[in-house]
Amino acid sequence: MLTRPLLKQDYDHIVQVIDRWWGGPTSALAHPIFFYELGQLARVVEHENTLVGFLFGFVSHPTKVDPSSDEPRVGYVHLVGIHPDFRRRGVGKVLYHAFEEDCRTLGCASLKAITTPGNEASAAFHRAMGWNSTVIEDYAGPGRTRLVFERSLASR
Ligand SMILES: CC(C)(COP(=O)(O)OP(=O)(O)OC[C@H]1O[C@@H](n2cnc3c(N)ncnc32)[C@H](O)[C@@H]1OP(=O)(O)O)[C@@H](O)C(=O)NCCC(=O)NCCS
């Protein structure tokens, strides 16, 4: 499995397959901002010239509103998707390990991601990757509970 940075041609492909890969309307989550403005750490995995997985993620920088803030950087995974025929083959693991390494290099103190409470595959995957999860009510607005995943990068 080879992982490499996201190219425009990959992004174009992803927006066409994402609804099928996720089993429902999801393309709004693949907003072009995650390629053009926040795409530097975005990655894909290829297998025999087929794109089989992608990760859209970025580093959230400390707020500049308070110049004295020492809020640490966080590597945020916005969206990860694996081709349905290539799940449970370590594609997600390859993407997460590469993203984690990038985030360490950029001085992040932790990683973060969220999903909806019913996404059992995502919960199991993040657990297997060593992430903690917390259910937070109203996280995404009134009545919109989310499962919030975090992983500390300290002293590893
Ligand atoms: C969740 C998802 C990203 C996992 O990707 P993947 O490439 O299949 O995961 P991996 O093969 O790297 O799995 C690593 C480990 O995670 C765990 N895991 C992954 N998927 C799992 C599942 N469906 N059920 C239980 N455990 C799972 C396992 O422990 C697995 O190791 P194993 O296969 O040796 O037992 C993938 O299923 C997916 O794209 N789902 C649809 C989109 C989605 O839900 N994205 C996440 C939203 S935040």
The ligand as an SDF file (V2000), in Angstrom:
LIG
                    3D

 48 50  0  0  0  0  0  0  0  0999 V2000
  -13.6820    3.3410    9.4450 C   0  0  0  0  0  0  0  0  0  0  0  0
  -12.7660    3.0770    8.2410 C   0  0  0  0  0  0  0  0  0  0  0  0
  -12.0430    4.3710    7.8890 C   0  0  0  0  0  0  0  0  0  0  0  0
  -11.7220    2.0170    8.6430 C   0  0  0  0  0  0  0  0  0  0  0  0
  -10.7830    1.8650    7.5850 O   0  0  0  0  0  0  0  0  0  0  0  0
  -10.0880    0.4570    7.2500 P   0  0  0  0  0  0  0  0  0  0  0  0
   -9.0550    0.6730    6.2160 O   0  0  0  0  0  0  0  0  0  0  0  0
  -11.1140   -0.5680    6.9490 O   0  0  0  0  0  0  0  0  0  0  0  0
   -9.3900    0.1080    8.6570 O   0  0  0  0  0  0  0  0  0  0  0  0
   -8.0990   -0.8090    8.9080 P   0  0  0  0  0  0  0  0  0  0  0  0
   -8.1240   -1.9840    7.9810 O   0  0  0  0  0  0  0  0  0  0  0  0
   -6.8680    0.0330    8.8800 O   0  0  0  0  0  0  0  0  0  0  0  0
   -8.4180   -1.3060   10.3790 O   0  0  0  0  0  0  0  0  0  0  0  0
   -7.5030   -1.1950   11.4670 C   0  0  0  0  0  0  0  0  0  0  0  0
   -8.2020   -1.8030   12.6870 C   0  0  0  0  0  0  0  0  0  0  0  0
   -9.3510   -1.0210   13.0470 O   0  0  0  0  0  0  0  0  0  0  0  0
  -10.4020   -1.8850   13.5070 C   0  0  0  0  0  0  0  0  0  0  0  0
  -11.5450   -1.8010   12.5780 N   0  0  0  0  0  0  0  0  0  0  0  0
  -11.5950   -1.1830   11.3670 C   0  0  0  0  0  0  0  0  0  0  0  0
  -12.8460   -1.2990   10.8260 N   0  0  0  0  0  0  0  0  0  0  0  0
  -13.5780   -1.9890   11.7070 C   0  0  0  0  0  0  0  0  0  0  0  0
  -14.9360   -2.4280   11.7020 C   0  0  0  0  0  0  0  0  0  0  0  0
  -15.7610   -2.1830   10.6820 N   0  0  0  0  0  0  0  0  0  0  0  0
  -15.3830   -3.1370   12.7770 N   0  0  0  0  0  0  0  0  0  0  0  0
  -14.5600   -3.4160   13.8260 C   0  0  0  0  0  0  0  0  0  0  0  0
  -13.2470   -3.0220   13.8690 N   0  0  0  0  0  0  0  0  0  0  0  0
  -12.7770   -2.3160   12.8300 C   0  0  0  0  0  0  0  0  0  0  0  0
   -9.8110   -3.2910   13.5190 C   0  0  0  0  0  0  0  0  0  0  0  0
   -9.2240   -3.5200   14.7980 O   0  0  0  0  0  0  0  0  0  0  0  0
   -8.7410   -3.1940   12.4500 C   0  0  0  0  0  0  0  0  0  0  0  0
   -7.7020   -4.1590   12.5790 O   0  0  0  0  0  0  0  0  0  0  0  0
   -7.9540   -5.6780   12.0280 P   0  0  0  0  0  0  0  0  0  0  0  0
   -8.6220   -5.5890   10.6950 O   0  0  0  0  0  0  0  0  0  0  0  0
   -6.5540   -6.2290   11.9770 O   0  0  0  0  0  0  0  0  0  0  0  0
   -8.8280   -6.3230   13.0710 O   0  0  0  0  0  0  0  0  0  0  0  0
  -13.5630    2.5120    7.0210 C   0  0  0  0  0  0  0  0  0  0  0  0
  -14.3910    1.4590    7.4470 O   0  0  0  0  0  0  0  0  0  0  0  0
  -14.4590    3.5350    6.3010 C   0  0  0  0  0  0  0  0  0  0  0  0
  -14.0010    4.2170    5.3890 O   0  0  0  0  0  0  0  0  0  0  0  0
  -15.7510    3.6220    6.6860 N   0  0  0  0  0  0  0  0  0  0  0  0
  -16.7350    4.5190    6.0230 C   0  0  0  0  0  0  0  0  0  0  0  0
  -16.4340    5.9640    6.2810 C   0  0  0  0  0  0  0  0  0  0  0  0
  -16.2710    6.3040    7.7480 C   0  0  0  0  0  0  0  0  0  0  0  0
  -17.0160    5.8620    8.5990 O   0  0  0  0  0  0  0  0  0  0  0  0
  -15.2400    7.1350    8.0410 N   0  0  0  0  0  0  0  0  0  0  0  0
  -14.8980    7.5280    9.4000 C   0  0  0  0  0  0  0  0  0  0  0  0
  -15.7030    8.6810    9.8580 C   0  0  0  0  0  0  0  0  0  0  0  0
  -14.8340    9.5610   11.1400 S   0  0  0  0  0  0  0  0  0  0  0  0
  1  2  1  0
  2  3  1  0
  2  4  1  0
  2 36  1  0
  4  5  1  0
  5  6  1  0
  6  7  2  0
  6  8  1  0
  6  9  1  0
  9 10  1  0
 10 11  2  0
 10 12  1  0
 10 13  1  0
 13 14  1  0
 14 15  1  0
 15 16  1  0
 15 30  1  0
 16 17  1  0
 17 18  1  0
 17 28  1  0
 18 19  1  0
 18 27  1  0
 19 20  2  0
 20 21  1  0
 21 22  1  0
 21 27  2  0
 22 23  1  0
 22 24  2  0
 24 25  1  0
 25 26  2  0
 26 27  1  0
 28 29  1  0
 28 30  1  0
 30 31  1  0
 31 32  1  0
 32 33  2  0
 32 34  1  0
 32 35  1  0
 36 37  1  0
 36 38  1  0
 38 39  2  0
 38 40  1  0
 40 41  1  0
 41 42  1  0
 42 43  1  0
 43 44  2  0
 43 45  1  0
 45 46  1  0
 46 47  1  0
 47 48  1  0
M  END
$$$$
